[in-house]
Amino acid sequence: MRRWPLGPTALLLGGLLFLALVLGVAFGETRVGLAELVHSPILWEIRLPRVLLAALVGAALAASGAALQGMTGNPLADPYLLGAASGASVGAGAAILLGLSATLFLPTLAFLGAVGATALVFFLARGASGRAALLLAGVIAGTFLAALMNLLLALANQSTSRVLSWLLGYLGEAAWWQITTLAVVVPPGVWWLSRLGRSLDALSFGDETAHAVGVDVARLRRQVILLTALLTATAVAFSGVIGFIGLLAPHAVRALVGPAHRPLVPLSALLGGALLVLADLLSRATLPGIPIPIGVVTALLGAPVFALLLRRS
């Protein structure tokens, strides 16, 4: 497959993200003229925070997916590989069950759950060599936390719908303090992962090859796990669990520019942000008055697109 030049590709994906942001702001459940929209609270309190939240969450998930695919050598790796989604779900479920679903408590507990789950995976895999131990530790932690989440759902009773809404992805409570938090975490995290790109390239040929060219594999894995855990935990804390963005965007960018991680990570972030903004727009516009969970939209659209990419490659 012919590769696209990096410069035009970056401009294309940046333009796509900008277009997605404009469309996300211009269209919504309430019809407002563009001239009126500029001075309307709908723009500054609802639409603009929501599209910026979607862009930052999508960027965090896509960059994390690209890095984890390189670190593990697993093309099916996504940001939730190391248990972040399961841990965040348990934290959010516990917050809702305990009546602590106020603005600050739910994302805080979700963030702590995601970080705690990743720490558990790292602890279980500690001392073992190779990628398989890390993947198996992720499966073990994810299975245990999923069972714990099911227990919380069984105990939730009247709060079940609130928990399910969060589990399926929800951007309807976007606030400027959330945007500020993500803006502090996501761009530096994506930049740092991009700086590790050449080491990830070497690691993609195996641990022995990476060692031979001077890569400290254990240190590299710790850095990637730390960064992706921070990005994923922060994103999931504010958006719930949104699938396929972190899996699809890196594969699409890899098909355009090749497997080198230094450009792959930031370009995946651009595409991931654009895809999530557009998916959120579809979730609001498909059935006016009946918002579809954004995680459902990303899964319905992401699965066929990923199958097409898989078949072409």
VMD Tcl script that draws the C-alpha trace (Angstrom):
set ca {
  {0.00 0.00 0.00}
  {1.39 3.42 -0.94}
  {2.16 5.65 2.04}
  {1.05 9.27 2.25}
  {3.62 12.04 2.95}
  {3.60 13.05 6.61}
  {3.06 16.79 6.03}
  {-0.08 16.49 3.87}
  {-1.42 13.75 6.13}
  {-1.02 15.94 9.22}
  {-2.76 18.83 7.43}
  {-5.57 16.52 6.31}
  {-6.18 15.10 9.77}
  {-5.87 18.51 11.40}
  {-8.38 19.88 8.90}
  {-10.71 16.97 9.61}
  {-10.54 17.69 13.34}
  {-11.24 21.40 12.75}
  {-14.21 20.57 10.49}
  {-15.56 18.13 13.07}
  {-15.32 20.80 15.78}
  {-17.17 23.34 13.61}
  {-19.93 20.85 12.78}
  {-20.21 19.78 16.42}
  {-20.67 23.39 17.52}
  {-22.99 24.40 14.67}
  {-25.47 21.53 14.96}
  {-27.34 20.18 17.94}
  {-30.74 19.23 19.29}
  {-31.75 22.90 19.49}
  {-31.81 24.83 16.21}
  {-30.08 28.17 16.61}
  {-28.97 30.53 13.86}
  {-25.21 31.07 13.56}
  {-25.43 34.78 14.33}
  {-27.51 34.12 17.42}
  {-25.40 31.11 18.44}
  {-22.27 33.20 19.01}
  {-23.97 35.12 21.82}
  {-26.00 32.20 23.14}
  {-25.31 30.25 26.36}
  {-25.94 27.13 24.26}
  {-22.57 27.67 22.57}
  {-20.46 28.53 25.62}
  {-22.10 26.29 28.23}
  {-23.16 23.22 26.23}
  {-21.87 22.73 22.70}
  {-18.33 24.09 22.84}
  {-17.38 22.29 26.09}
  {-18.90 19.08 24.74}
  {-17.03 19.07 21.43}
  {-13.75 20.01 23.11}
  {-14.25 17.24 25.65}
  {-14.91 14.76 22.83}
  {-11.80 15.91 20.94}
  {-9.51 15.60 23.96}
  {-10.94 12.24 25.05}
  {-10.65 10.87 21.52}
  {-7.05 12.10 21.26}
  {-6.11 10.49 24.58}
  {-7.67 7.14 23.69}
  {-6.19 7.01 20.18}
  {-2.66 7.95 21.27}
  {-2.81 5.40 24.08}
  {-4.02 2.70 21.70}
  {-1.19 3.41 19.25}
  {1.45 3.21 21.98}
  {0.05 0.05 23.55}
  {-0.19 -1.70 20.19}
  {3.49 -0.97 19.67}
  {4.53 -1.95 23.18}
  {2.68 -5.26 23.24}
  {3.00 -6.19 19.57}
  {-0.73 -6.88 19.69}
  {-2.73 -5.26 16.84}
  {-5.91 -5.69 18.89}
  {-4.57 -3.74 21.87}
  {-6.62 -0.73 22.92}
  {-6.41 1.76 25.80}
  {-8.43 -0.58 28.02}
  {-6.00 -3.49 27.61}
  {-4.48 -3.04 31.07}
  {-7.75 -2.85 32.99}
  {-8.33 0.92 32.99}
  {-11.92 0.64 31.74}
  {-12.84 -2.06 34.25}
  {-11.25 -0.15 37.12}
  {-12.91 3.11 36.14}
  {-16.26 1.33 35.84}
  {-15.95 -0.05 39.36}
  {-15.00 3.38 40.70}
  {-17.89 5.11 38.93}
  {-20.33 2.37 39.89}
  {-19.29 2.65 43.54}
  {-19.73 6.44 43.42}
  {-23.24 6.14 42.01}
  {-24.21 3.34 44.40}
  {-23.01 5.38 47.40}
  {-24.85 8.48 46.21}
  {-21.60 10.29 45.42}
  {-22.34 10.97 41.76}
  {-21.98 14.73 42.18}
  {-19.83 16.58 39.68}
  {-16.47 15.95 41.34}
  {-16.85 12.64 43.15}
  {-17.74 10.39 40.21}
  {-14.81 11.31 37.92}
  {-12.43 11.24 40.88}
  {-13.40 7.70 41.88}
  {-13.43 6.62 38.24}
  {-9.90 8.01 37.78}
  {-8.65 6.30 40.94}
  {-10.26 3.03 39.84}
  {-8.56 3.19 36.44}
  {-5.16 3.99 37.93}
  {-5.60 1.32 40.59}
  {-6.49 -1.32 38.00}
  {-3.40 -0.49 35.92}
  {-1.24 -0.63 39.05}
  {-2.73 -4.05 39.83}
  {-1.86 -5.31 36.34}
  {1.67 -3.98 36.65}
  {2.04 -5.66 40.06}
  {0.77 -9.01 38.77}
  {3.17 -8.91 35.81}
  {6.13 -7.69 37.88}
  {9.11 -10.00 37.71}
  {7.84 -11.83 34.63}
  {9.54 -11.26 31.31}
  {7.98 -10.83 27.89}
  {4.75 -9.37 26.65}
  {2.56 -12.37 27.41}
  {2.76 -11.83 31.19}
  {1.48 -8.28 30.86}
  {-1.39 -9.33 28.61}
  {-2.37 -12.20 30.91}
  {-2.25 -9.90 33.93}
  {-4.58 -7.53 32.09}
  {-7.01 -10.36 31.38}
  {-6.95 -11.51 35.02}
  {-7.50 -8.01 36.43}
  {-10.15 -7.18 33.83}
  {-12.10 -10.36 34.53}
  {-12.04 -9.82 38.30}
  {-13.06 -6.16 38.02}
  {-15.82 -6.98 35.51}
  {-17.26 -9.45 38.03}
  {-17.06 -6.78 40.72}
  {-18.86 -4.35 38.39}
  {-21.63 -6.90 37.81}
  {-22.00 -7.20 41.58}
  {-22.37 -3.43 41.87}
  {-24.99 -3.47 39.12}
  {-26.93 -6.15 40.99}
  {-26.88 -3.95 44.09}
  {-27.65 -0.70 42.29}
  {-31.44 -1.18 41.95}
  {-32.80 2.26 40.98}
  {-29.33 3.53 40.09}
  {-28.80 0.86 37.42}
  {-29.77 3.15 34.53}
  {-27.32 5.81 35.71}
  {-24.51 3.25 35.90}
  {-25.33 1.84 32.46}
  {-25.43 5.34 30.97}
  {-21.90 5.94 32.21}
  {-20.69 2.53 31.04}
  {-21.92 3.23 27.49}
  {-20.14 6.57 27.26}
  {-21.59 9.96 28.13}
  {-20.42 13.48 27.23}
  {-23.55 15.37 28.23}
  {-22.10 16.82 31.44}
  {-19.05 18.49 29.89}
  {-17.73 21.39 31.93}
  {-14.88 23.83 31.50}
  {-12.96 22.47 34.49}
  {-12.95 19.08 32.79}
  {-11.62 20.64 29.57}
  {-8.89 22.39 31.56}
  {-7.87 19.15 33.29}
  {-7.69 17.26 30.00}
  {-5.81 20.12 28.32}
  {-3.16 19.89 31.03}
  {-2.82 16.09 30.71}
  {-3.47 15.12 27.08}
  {-1.11 17.26 24.91}
  {1.97 16.62 27.13}
  {1.08 12.92 27.35}
  {0.75 12.59 23.57}
  {4.02 14.48 23.08}
  {5.88 12.24 25.53}
  {4.55 9.06 23.90}
  {5.64 10.43 20.54}
  {9.14 11.01 21.95}
  {9.28 7.30 22.78}
  {8.40 6.46 19.17}
  {11.80 5.24 18.01}
  {12.17 2.95 21.02}
  {8.70 1.56 20.32}
  {9.75 0.95 16.72}
  {12.69 -1.13 17.95}
  {10.50 -2.98 20.44}
  {8.09 -3.95 17.68}
  {10.84 -6.27 16.36}
  {11.05 -8.05 19.72}
  {12.75 -7.56 23.08}
  {16.10 -8.96 21.94}
  {16.30 -6.61 18.97}
  {15.36 -3.64 21.16}
  {18.05 -4.60 23.69}
  {20.59 -4.95 20.88}
  {20.06 -1.33 19.75}
  {20.30 0.04 23.27}
  {16.68 0.25 24.40}
  {16.01 -0.30 28.10}
  {12.91 -2.44 27.53}
  {11.78 -2.58 31.17}
  {12.06 1.20 31.54}
  {10.28 1.77 28.23}
  {7.38 -0.44 29.28}
  {7.08 1.37 32.61}
  {6.95 4.73 30.84}
  {4.35 3.60 28.30}
  {2.19 1.99 30.98}
  {2.38 5.10 33.17}
  {1.56 7.50 30.34}
  {-1.25 5.45 28.80}
  {-2.74 4.82 32.24}
  {-2.74 8.55 32.98}
  {-4.25 9.46 29.61}
  {-6.87 6.70 29.67}
  {-7.84 7.20 33.30}
  {-8.31 10.95 32.82}
  {-10.32 10.46 29.62}
  {-12.56 7.71 30.99}
  {-13.17 9.60 34.23}
  {-14.97 12.34 32.26}
  {-16.53 10.36 29.41}
  {-17.29 6.83 30.58}
  {-16.18 3.83 28.57}
  {-16.01 4.57 24.82}
  {-14.78 1.74 22.64}
  {-13.16 1.39 19.22}
  {-11.62 4.88 19.00}
  {-8.36 3.70 20.56}
  {-8.34 0.62 18.35}
  {-9.51 2.06 15.04}
  {-7.67 5.39 14.79}
  {-4.10 3.97 15.05}
  {-4.84 1.32 12.41}
  {-6.31 3.92 10.04}
  {-3.29 6.22 10.46}
  {-0.88 3.30 10.14}
  {-2.51 2.44 6.80}
  {-1.82 6.03 5.64}
  {1.71 6.78 6.86}
  {3.21 3.46 7.95}
  {4.14 1.96 11.33}
  {6.72 4.48 12.65}
  {5.44 5.49 16.08}
  {6.90 8.99 16.25}
  {4.38 10.35 13.72}
  {1.82 7.61 14.37}
  {1.01 8.68 17.94}
  {0.20 12.39 17.33}
  {-1.56 11.69 14.03}
  {-3.67 9.04 15.76}
  {-4.55 11.64 18.39}
  {-5.77 14.03 15.69}
  {-7.89 11.36 14.01}
  {-9.21 10.01 17.31}
  {-10.36 13.48 18.35}
  {-12.11 14.05 15.02}
  {-13.80 10.64 15.04}
  {-15.17 11.06 18.55}
  {-16.51 14.56 17.84}
  {-18.29 13.26 14.73}
  {-19.59 10.20 16.61}
  {-20.97 12.47 19.33}
  {-22.68 14.62 16.69}
  {-24.31 11.49 15.25}
  {-25.40 10.36 18.69}
  {-27.24 13.67 19.18}
  {-28.62 14.11 15.67}
  {-29.75 10.62 14.64}
  {-32.86 10.54 16.83}
  {-33.62 14.10 18.02}
  {-34.73 14.07 21.63}
  {-33.42 10.51 22.14}
  {-29.63 10.73 22.47}
  {-27.90 7.47 21.60}
  {-25.03 6.53 23.94}
  {-21.82 7.52 22.20}
  {-20.21 4.17 22.98}
  {-22.97 2.50 20.96}
  {-22.29 4.81 17.99}
  {-18.53 4.19 18.03}
  {-19.08 0.43 18.18}
  {-21.70 0.38 15.39}
  {-19.50 2.47 13.10}
  {-16.12 1.26 14.27}
  {-16.63 -2.47 13.81}
  {-17.41 -2.36 10.04}
  {-14.66 0.20 9.37}
  {-12.12 -1.85 11.29}
  {-13.19 -4.97 9.40}
  {-12.65 -3.11 6.11}
  {-9.18 -1.95 7.19}
  {-8.33 -5.46 8.30}
  {-9.39 -6.93 4.99}
  {-7.45 -4.34 2.95}
  {-4.29 -4.92 4.96}
}
mol new
graphics top color blue
foreach p $ca { graphics top sphere $p radius 0.5 }
foreach p [lrange $ca 0 end-1] q [lrange $ca 1 end] { graphics top cylinder $p $q radius 0.2 }
display resetview
